[in-house]
């Protein structure tokens, strides 16, 4: 299952993936979700 794609846009030095998890607008530690 794909959860994201990497890319190099804007002012970056290489490809990267920004990954975050939220619940009701609050940040949630992803360890329990993976």
C-alpha positions in Angstrom: 0.0 0.0 0.0 1.5 3.3 -1.0 1.5 5.9 1.8 3.4 8.7 -0.1 5.8 9.7 -2.8 9.2 11.4 -2.7 10.0 14.4 -4.7 12.4 17.4 -4.9 10.5 20.7 -5.2 11.2 24.2 -4.1 14.5 24.9 -2.2 15.6 21.3 -1.4 18.8 19.4 -1.7 17.3 16.1 -2.6 14.2 13.9 -2.5 12.4 13.5 0.8 9.1 12.4 2.3 7.2 14.5 4.9 5.2 12.1 7.1 2.9 13.2 9.9 0.0 11.8 11.8 -2.9 13.8 13.3 -6.1 13.0 15.1 -8.7 15.7 15.6 -6.1 18.3 14.6 -3.6 17.2 17.2 -0.2 15.6 16.4 -0.1 11.8 17.2 3.1 9.8 17.6 3.0 7.3 14.7 4.6 4.4 16.4 1.3 2.9 17.5 -0.1 3.2 14.0 2.7 1.5 12.1 
